[in-house]
Protein backbone atom coordinates (compact mmCIF):
# COMPACT_ATOMS: atom_id res chain seq x y z
CA UNK A 1 0.00 0.00 0.00
CA UNK A 2 2.83 2.38 0.88
CA UNK A 3 4.39 1.78 -2.57
CA UNK A 4 1.13 2.83 -4.23
CA UNK A 5 0.57 5.93 -2.08
CA UNK A 6 4.00 7.44 -2.77
CA UNK A 7 3.56 7.70 -6.60
CA UNK A 8 -0.04 8.84 -6.15
CA UNK A 9 1.06 11.57 -3.75
CA UNK A 10 3.84 12.62 -6.15
CA UNK A 11 1.44 12.90 -9.11
CA UNK A 12 -1.07 14.87 -7.03
CA UNK A 13 1.66 17.19 -5.76
CA UNK A 14 3.03 17.82 -9.28
CA UNK A 15 -0.47 18.60 -10.61
CA UNK A 16 -1.10 21.03 -7.75
CA UNK A 17 2.22 22.80 -8.43
CA UNK A 18 1.45 23.00 -12.16
CA UNK A 19 -2.01 24.49 -11.50
CA UNK A 20 -0.61 26.95 -8.95
CA UNK A 21 2.01 28.12 -11.47
CA UNK A 22 -0.48 28.51 -14.31
CA UNK A 23 -0.78 31.90 -15.92
CA UNK A 24 -4.51 32.40 -16.39
CA UNK A 25 -6.01 35.34 -18.29
CA UNK A 26 -9.69 35.99 -18.98
CA UNK A 27 -11.32 38.39 -21.41
CA UNK A 28 -12.19 41.74 -19.88
CA UNK A 29 -15.81 42.90 -19.85
CA UNK A 30 -16.44 44.33 -23.34
CA UNK A 31 -12.86 43.39 -24.20
CA UNK A 32 -13.59 41.09 -27.15
CA UNK A 33 -14.70 41.91 -30.66
CA UNK A 34 -15.16 39.20 -33.28
CA UNK A 35 -16.17 40.58 -36.66
CA UNK A 36 -16.57 39.19 -40.12
CA UNK A 37 -16.86 40.60 -43.61
CA UNK A 38 -18.27 39.11 -46.80
CA UNK A 39 -17.47 41.06 -49.96
CA UNK A 40 -19.19 40.48 -53.28
CA UNK A 41 -19.85 42.73 -56.29
CA UNK A 42 -23.56 42.79 -55.36
CA UNK A 43 -23.50 43.28 -51.59
CA UNK A 44 -21.12 43.52 -48.65
CA UNK A 45 -22.14 41.91 -45.39
CA UNK A 46 -20.54 42.61 -42.04
CA UNK A 47 -21.31 41.76 -38.45
CA UNK A 48 -19.68 41.98 -35.07
CA UNK A 49 -19.98 40.23 -31.75
CA UNK A 50 -18.73 41.78 -28.50
CA UNK A 51 -20.08 39.07 -26.21
CA UNK A 52 -17.52 36.31 -26.80
CA UNK A 53 -15.47 34.86 -23.95
CA UNK A 54 -11.75 34.15 -24.10
CA UNK A 55 -9.59 32.25 -21.66
CA UNK A 56 -5.82 31.83 -21.90
CA UNK A 57 -4.07 29.33 -19.64
CA UNK A 58 -0.31 29.29 -20.16
CA UNK A 59 0.00 28.59 -23.91
CA UNK A 60 -3.60 27.42 -24.46
CA UNK A 61 -6.33 29.72 -25.81
CA UNK A 62 -10.09 29.09 -25.70
CA UNK A 63 -12.76 31.19 -27.50
CA UNK A 64 -16.53 30.75 -27.12
CA UNK A 65 -18.65 32.88 -29.44
CA UNK A 66 -22.46 32.97 -29.06
CA UNK A 67 -23.73 32.94 -32.66
CA UNK A 68 -26.99 34.76 -31.90
CA UNK A 69 -25.10 37.78 -30.57
CA UNK A 70 -23.59 38.84 -33.90
CA UNK A 71 -25.05 42.24 -34.76
CA UNK A 72 -25.66 43.20 -38.40
CA UNK A 73 -26.44 46.59 -39.94
CA UNK A 74 -29.81 45.20 -41.13
CA UNK A 75 -32.06 43.08 -38.92
CA UNK A 76 -33.07 40.89 -41.89
CA UNK A 77 -29.40 39.94 -42.40
CA UNK A 78 -29.18 38.95 -38.74
CA UNK A 79 -32.34 36.86 -39.02
CA UNK A 80 -31.08 35.03 -42.14
CA UNK A 81 -27.68 34.48 -40.54
CA UNK A 82 -29.19 32.83 -37.45
CA UNK A 83 -32.00 30.89 -39.11
CA UNK A 84 -30.69 29.91 -42.54
CA UNK A 85 -26.89 29.85 -42.38
CA UNK A 86 -25.61 29.28 -38.84
CA UNK A 87 -28.75 27.51 -37.58
CA UNK A 88 -28.09 29.16 -34.23
CA UNK A 89 -30.83 27.25 -32.41
CA UNK A 90 -29.11 23.98 -33.30
CA UNK A 91 -25.53 25.33 -33.03
CA UNK A 92 -25.63 28.15 -30.45
CA UNK A 93 -21.86 28.66 -30.21
CA UNK A 94 -18.76 28.66 -32.34
CA UNK A 95 -15.53 27.81 -30.55
CA UNK A 96 -11.79 27.68 -30.95
CA UNK A 97 -9.33 25.93 -28.69
CA UNK A 98 -5.66 25.85 -29.51
CA UNK A 99 -2.04 25.97 -28.45
CA UNK A 100 0.37 28.84 -29.10
CA UNK A 101 3.27 27.40 -31.08
CA UNK A 102 5.85 29.97 -30.02
CA UNK A 103 7.25 30.48 -26.52
CA UNK A 104 6.23 33.89 -25.14
CA UNK A 105 7.42 35.52 -21.94
CA UNK A 106 4.23 37.10 -20.61
CA UNK A 107 6.27 39.09 -18.07
CA UNK A 108 7.98 41.15 -20.82
CA UNK A 109 6.07 43.87 -22.61
CA UNK A 110 6.05 43.76 -26.40
CA UNK A 111 4.21 42.51 -29.44
CA UNK A 112 4.89 38.95 -30.48
CA UNK A 113 3.93 37.35 -33.82
CA UNK A 114 2.39 33.95 -33.12
CA UNK A 115 0.73 30.99 -34.74
CA UNK A 116 -1.90 29.03 -32.86
CA UNK A 117 -2.85 25.52 -33.89
CA UNK A 118 -6.16 24.16 -32.73
CA UNK A 119 -9.72 23.17 -33.50
CA UNK A 120 -12.34 25.53 -34.88
CA UNK A 121 -15.92 24.42 -34.31
CA UNK A 122 -18.52 26.15 -36.50
CA UNK A 123 -21.98 24.96 -37.55
CA UNK A 124 -21.45 21.47 -36.12
CA UNK A 125 -18.15 20.93 -37.95
CA UNK A 126 -14.75 20.80 -36.31
CA UNK A 127 -11.60 21.54 -38.33
CA UNK A 128 -7.95 21.77 -37.35
CA UNK A 129 -6.37 25.07 -38.34
CA UNK A 130 -3.22 27.07 -37.74
CA UNK A 131 -3.99 30.77 -37.38
CA UNK A 132 -1.55 33.69 -37.49
CA UNK A 133 -1.81 36.65 -35.19
CA UNK A 134 -0.11 38.75 -32.57
CA UNK A 135 -0.06 38.74 -28.81
CA UNK A 136 0.80 42.04 -27.17
CA UNK A 137 1.82 42.20 -23.52
CA UNK A 138 1.05 45.64 -22.11
CA UNK A 139 1.17 46.09 -18.37
CA UNK A 140 -0.86 43.25 -16.90
CA UNK A 141 -3.01 42.88 -20.04
CA UNK A 142 -2.71 40.49 -22.97
CA UNK A 143 -4.05 41.72 -26.32
CA UNK A 144 -4.78 39.13 -29.01
CA UNK A 145 -5.26 40.09 -32.68
CA UNK A 146 -5.82 37.81 -35.65
CA UNK A 147 -7.35 37.95 -39.09
CA UNK A 148 -8.11 34.76 -41.00
CA UNK A 149 -10.41 33.34 -43.65
CA UNK A 150 -13.27 30.88 -43.18
CA UNK A 151 -14.47 28.97 -46.22
CA UNK A 152 -18.21 28.35 -45.84
CA UNK A 153 -18.11 24.96 -47.60
CA UNK A 154 -15.58 23.69 -45.02
CA UNK A 155 -18.25 24.12 -42.35
CA UNK A 156 -21.23 22.95 -44.42
CA UNK A 157 -22.76 26.42 -44.45
CA UNK A 158 -25.01 26.49 -47.50
CA UNK A 159 -25.51 29.51 -49.74
CA UNK A 160 -28.92 29.21 -51.43
CA UNK A 161 -28.76 29.70 -55.20
CA UNK A 162 -31.12 32.67 -54.96
CA UNK A 163 -28.59 34.69 -52.91
CA UNK A 164 -25.35 32.94 -53.93
CA UNK A 165 -24.05 36.11 -55.61
CA UNK A 166 -24.70 38.13 -52.43
CA UNK A 167 -22.58 36.01 -50.06
CA UNK A 168 -18.87 35.36 -50.50
CA UNK A 169 -17.56 31.79 -50.48
CA UNK A 170 -14.80 32.88 -48.09
CA UNK A 171 -15.49 35.13 -45.11
CA UNK A 172 -12.78 37.31 -43.54
CA UNK A 173 -12.83 37.01 -39.73
CA UNK A 174 -11.12 39.50 -37.43
CA UNK A 175 -10.45 38.86 -33.73
CA UNK A 176 -9.52 41.50 -31.16
CA UNK A 177 -9.41 40.49 -27.49
CA UNK A 178 -8.07 42.13 -24.36
CA UNK A 179 -7.43 39.81 -21.43
CA UNK A 180 -6.51 40.48 -17.81
CA UNK A 181 -5.20 38.15 -15.10
CA UNK A 182 -7.96 35.94 -13.80
CA UNK A 183 -8.79 36.36 -10.15
CA UNK A 184 -11.14 33.83 -8.60
CA UNK A 185 -14.15 35.36 -6.90
CA UNK A 186 -14.20 35.00 -3.13
CA UNK A 187 -17.33 33.41 -1.72
C-alpha positions as CSV (number, residue, x, y, z in Angstrom):
1,X,0.0,0.0,0.0
2,X,2.8,2.4,0.9
3,X,4.4,1.8,-2.6
4,X,1.1,2.8,-4.2
5,X,0.6,5.9,-2.1
6,X,4.0,7.4,-2.8
7,X,3.6,7.7,-6.6
8,X,0.0,8.8,-6.1
9,X,1.1,11.6,-3.7
10,X,3.8,12.6,-6.1
11,X,1.4,12.9,-9.1
12,X,-1.1,14.9,-7.0
13,X,1.7,17.2,-5.8
14,X,3.0,17.8,-9.3
15,X,-0.5,18.6,-10.6
16,X,-1.1,21.0,-7.8
17,X,2.2,22.8,-8.4
18,X,1.4,23.0,-12.2
19,X,-2.0,24.5,-11.5
20,X,-0.6,26.9,-9.0
21,X,2.0,28.1,-11.5
22,X,-0.5,28.5,-14.3
23,X,-0.8,31.9,-15.9
24,X,-4.5,32.4,-16.4
25,X,-6.0,35.3,-18.3
26,X,-9.7,36.0,-19.0
27,X,-11.3,38.4,-21.4
28,X,-12.2,41.7,-19.9
29,X,-15.8,42.9,-19.9
30,X,-16.4,44.3,-23.3
31,X,-12.9,43.4,-24.2
32,X,-13.6,41.1,-27.1
33,X,-14.7,41.9,-30.7
34,X,-15.2,39.2,-33.3
35,X,-16.2,40.6,-36.7
36,X,-16.6,39.2,-40.1
37,X,-16.9,40.6,-43.6
38,X,-18.3,39.1,-46.8
39,X,-17.5,41.1,-50.0
40,X,-19.2,40.5,-53.3
41,X,-19.8,42.7,-56.3
42,X,-23.6,42.8,-55.4
43,X,-23.5,43.3,-51.6
44,X,-21.1,43.5,-48.6
45,X,-22.1,41.9,-45.4
46,X,-20.5,42.6,-42.0
47,X,-21.3,41.8,-38.5
48,X,-19.7,42.0,-35.1
49,X,-20.0,40.2,-31.7
50,X,-18.7,41.8,-28.5
51,X,-20.1,39.1,-26.2
52,X,-17.5,36.3,-26.8
53,X,-15.5,34.9,-24.0
54,X,-11.8,34.2,-24.1
55,X,-9.6,32.3,-21.7
56,X,-5.8,31.8,-21.9
57,X,-4.1,29.3,-19.6
58,X,-0.3,29.3,-20.2
59,X,0.0,28.6,-23.9
60,X,-3.6,27.4,-24.5
61,X,-6.3,29.7,-25.8
62,X,-10.1,29.1,-25.7
63,X,-12.8,31.2,-27.5
64,X,-16.5,30.8,-27.1
65,X,-18.6,32.9,-29.4
66,X,-22.5,33.0,-29.1
67,X,-23.7,32.9,-32.7
68,X,-27.0,34.8,-31.9
69,X,-25.1,37.8,-30.6
70,X,-23.6,38.8,-33.9
71,X,-25.1,42.2,-34.8
72,X,-25.7,43.2,-38.4
73,X,-26.4,46.6,-39.9
74,X,-29.8,45.2,-41.1
75,X,-32.1,43.1,-38.9
76,X,-33.1,40.9,-41.9
77,X,-29.4,39.9,-42.4
78,X,-29.2,38.9,-38.7
79,X,-32.3,36.9,-39.0
80,X,-31.1,35.0,-42.1
81,X,-27.7,34.5,-40.5
82,X,-29.2,32.8,-37.4
83,X,-32.0,30.9,-39.1
84,X,-30.7,29.9,-42.5
85,X,-26.9,29.9,-42.4
86,X,-25.6,29.3,-38.8
87,X,-28.8,27.5,-37.6
88,X,-28.1,29.2,-34.2
89,X,-30.8,27.3,-32.4
90,X,-29.1,24.0,-33.3
91,X,-25.5,25.3,-33.0
92,X,-25.6,28.1,-30.4
93,X,-21.9,28.7,-30.2
94,X,-18.8,28.7,-32.3
95,X,-15.5,27.8,-30.6
96,X,-11.8,27.7,-30.9
97,X,-9.3,25.9,-28.7
98,X,-5.7,25.9,-29.5
99,X,-2.0,26.0,-28.5
100,X,0.4,28.8,-29.1
101,X,3.3,27.4,-31.1
102,X,5.9,30.0,-30.0
103,X,7.2,30.5,-26.5
104,X,6.2,33.9,-25.1
105,X,7.4,35.5,-21.9
106,X,4.2,37.1,-20.6
107,X,6.3,39.1,-18.1
108,X,8.0,41.1,-20.8
109,X,6.1,43.9,-22.6
110,X,6.1,43.8,-26.4
111,X,4.2,42.5,-29.4
112,X,4.9,38.9,-30.5
113,X,3.9,37.4,-33.8
114,X,2.4,33.9,-33.1
115,X,0.7,31.0,-34.7
116,X,-1.9,29.0,-32.9
117,X,-2.8,25.5,-33.9
118,X,-6.2,24.2,-32.7
119,X,-9.7,23.2,-33.5
120,X,-12.3,25.5,-34.9
121,X,-15.9,24.4,-34.3
122,X,-18.5,26.2,-36.5
123,X,-22.0,25.0,-37.5
124,X,-21.4,21.5,-36.1
125,X,-18.2,20.9,-38.0
126,X,-14.7,20.8,-36.3
127,X,-11.6,21.5,-38.3
128,X,-8.0,21.8,-37.4
129,X,-6.4,25.1,-38.3
130,X,-3.2,27.1,-37.7
131,X,-4.0,30.8,-37.4
132,X,-1.6,33.7,-37.5
133,X,-1.8,36.7,-35.2
134,X,-0.1,38.8,-32.6
135,X,-0.1,38.7,-28.8
136,X,0.8,42.0,-27.2
137,X,1.8,42.2,-23.5
138,X,1.1,45.6,-22.1
139,X,1.2,46.1,-18.4
140,X,-0.9,43.3,-16.9
141,X,-3.0,42.9,-20.0
142,X,-2.7,40.5,-23.0
143,X,-4.1,41.7,-26.3
144,X,-4.8,39.1,-29.0
145,X,-5.3,40.1,-32.7
146,X,-5.8,37.8,-35.6
147,X,-7.4,38.0,-39.1
148,X,-8.1,34.8,-41.0
149,X,-10.4,33.3,-43.7
150,X,-13.3,30.9,-43.2
151,X,-14.5,29.0,-46.2
152,X,-18.2,28.4,-45.8
153,X,-18.1,25.0,-47.6
154,X,-15.6,23.7,-45.0
155,X,-18.2,24.1,-42.3
156,X,-21.2,23.0,-44.4
157,X,-22.8,26.4,-44.5
158,X,-25.0,26.5,-47.5
159,X,-25.5,29.5,-49.7
160,X,-28.9,29.2,-51.4
161,X,-28.8,29.7,-55.2
162,X,-31.1,32.7,-55.0
163,X,-28.6,34.7,-52.9
164,X,-25.3,32.9,-53.9
165,X,-24.0,36.1,-55.6
166,X,-24.7,38.1,-52.4
167,X,-22.6,36.0,-50.1
168,X,-18.9,35.4,-50.5
169,X,-17.6,31.8,-50.5
170,X,-14.8,32.9,-48.1
171,X,-15.5,35.1,-45.1
172,X,-12.8,37.3,-43.5
173,X,-12.8,37.0,-39.7
174,X,-11.1,39.5,-37.4
175,X,-10.4,38.9,-33.7
176,X,-9.5,41.5,-31.2
177,X,-9.4,40.5,-27.5
178,X,-8.1,42.1,-24.4
179,X,-7.4,39.8,-21.4
180,X,-6.5,40.5,-17.8
181,X,-5.2,38.1,-15.1
182,X,-8.0,35.9,-13.8
183,X,-8.8,36.4,-10.2
184,X,-11.1,33.8,-8.6
185,X,-14.2,35.4,-6.9
186,X,-14.2,35.0,-3.1
187,X,-17.3,33.4,-1.7
